[in-house]
Amino acid sequence: MFGLHGSNGAGKSSLMRTIATLQEADSGSIQMVEINVLTQKEEVRKTPGYLPQEFGVYPKVDAITLLDHLAVLKD
């Protein structure tokens, strides 16, 4: 488990979204052990868990129903 600490606007959320393959990087590179995060997105998506402070899912759906739904989508 890792945590990022920094002032507002330092790029913590941008870094996490890029590592989680939710947004493209403007430049640079990211390696996770032997996986290139920017070019091997399918491999990356099998590895980390990412829970942002706020995430836009269905606010009126309970956790069990949401997890079941996501599990079905992921097969």
WOVENMO-V844665 format. One record per pair of residues at least 24 apart in sequence whose ideal C-beta (glycine too) atoms are under 10 Angstrom apart, sorted by the first residue. I is the first residue (numbers start at 1). J is the second residue. Records with the same first field share a line. If there is no record, write none. Layout:
BEGIN
I = J, J
END
This chain:
BEGIN
1 = 49
2 = 48
13 = 52, 53
16 = 48, 50, 51, 52
17 = 50, 52
19 = 44, 47, 48, 50
20 = 44, 45, 47, 48, 49, 50, 51, 52
21 = 45, 48, 50
22 = 50, 52
45 = 74
END
